[in-house]
Amino acid sequence: MFNLLDSAKGSHATTFLVASLVFLVLKQFFTSRKMAKRAPGPTRWPFLGNALQLPQQQMWLTFSEWQKTYGDIIHVDVFNQPIIIINSSKIAKDLLDKRSSIYSDRPHLVMAGDLVGYSDPFVLQPYGEKWKKQRKFVASDFSPATMPRYYQLQETEVRKLVRNVILDPDSLFSQTKLRIGTIIIRVTYGYYIKGEQDPFLTLPLTAMENFSKASAPGTWLVDFVPQMKNMPSWMPGAGFLKTAKKWRKIVWDASWDPYNWCKNGLETGETLMPNLCGSAIQSAADGKLSKEDEEQLVWAASAIMGGGLDTNMSAALSFFLAMVLHPAVQRKAQAEIDAVIGCERLPSIADRDALPYVRSIITEVLRWKPPVPLSIPHSLTQDDVYEGIFLPKGALIMPNVWHMMHDPTSYPDPSAFRPERYAGADGDAAQRRVHELVFGFGRRACPGVHFAEGTLFALVATVLATVDVLPALDAQGREIRPDPKYSSGTITFPEAFPVRFSVRSEQAETLLAQVPAGPM
Ligand code: HEM
């Protein structure tokens, strides 16, 4: 009896062991890449893949349409380069945030990176030692604790912007460029921009314009057929090589000229406002950086300057557009500012906590028109499987942030501009959810987020406190309602629209007049 029981127990144990092993092997098999299937997507052509189906204009809208047919993860191929489009915020976070150790590389862009040189600044740097060093250079200057150092500069420059556009509403776009450029260049190099034609402003602006074109996915054949970069420049079809050469010089000059100005200023003892490059040089041993460190600092600073220009300008201009279209939102925000700040002073960034409706306007601008609608693509460094879907090593990962921000299940009536979405007890969390997506993912998330939020708050609060933003009038005195049209490219802007400003009170005019004209 005893022996029988023992052997019965033994056979149970063996069965259990075998069953467990079979289960583990099957589990491994079903979750392995062999069983995982590729994500759905439009039908591919041999060799070309989906090249002909990728739209040239505002890709995010097409990808959003495709979501209805193919779902939240879409796989397309362009000349054998796999591209994974993600239309869901949950999946984007599951992959890019939670699995960031393998999703933090950047795609190797032959045109933008190898040929023009945009892979030197850390925005496009591969995930590696140079990228880490550059992020380290900027980490403390752009941490939340450092932000108050910049408040006065941010507030002063946006006040000048408002004062100038009241006098000349047609200068809205150029003034926005000038003031946002002045802010970011001052904190990066200590240099104060002398005017719209200052090369320290025009060069990086041109470099950013070119960046948007050079990095727009699917635009350059050489990105998919890298051998083309070696073709002789006289050959038909090699025009892109001439373009790349011209653009490369602009990137170089835009990055090294202001750096050298800053370095020389330190050497000659010229007083400079605390700035990223100056502090990094001064904190190096003996005040001298190694050649390698200097190079990485130049590119880190260039990334910060570039990152802080067009993105902020896009959001600022979308804000003005939203205000022209939504007078009721303006009135509600003005009532909040009048009640909290009064008319004796202008709002400051330190007032942020006390102005929740003003904050929710900023969030709604970023949701309504995200400045970087497809974020900046990441690249996957090893094969991966997500819920039975195979994601290949080297795939370009494109989070369609525009779609996430216009998903009607999260944002009913998504094309409506409605800051009230963030009212109520969940308001702050709802705002955070927008910012977390609009400013990017995982280890590559935007290092300038706090700085950008400060500049935008200073702008939005100052504008609403001092002026009514109104539609321009036509020759018959009728209001011209602008049609919100946006550019394509990595960073998207509203097309120029007519606008009018009316000062809200004499006190507002007096307060703006007191802002000093020169550098601070
Ligand atoms: C409204 C303003 C801004 C928006 C919407 C924005 C958005 C973004 C996005 C979507 C990315 C890509 C994140 C990813 O790959 O997952 C990014 C990266 C970056 N941003 Fe911003 N940004 C803004 C302002 C700024 C400012 C003010 C700075 C500089 C002070 C800045 C510097 C950078 C840099 C250097 C990167 C590259 C990060 C990396 O690759 O490691 N951005 N930003």
Residues whose N, C-alpha, C, O or C-beta is under 5 A from the ligand:
A	BS01	HEM	F122 V123 A303 I304 G307 G308 T311 N312 A315 P371 V372 S375 I376 V438 F439 G440 F441 R443 R444 A445 C446 P447 G448 F451 A452
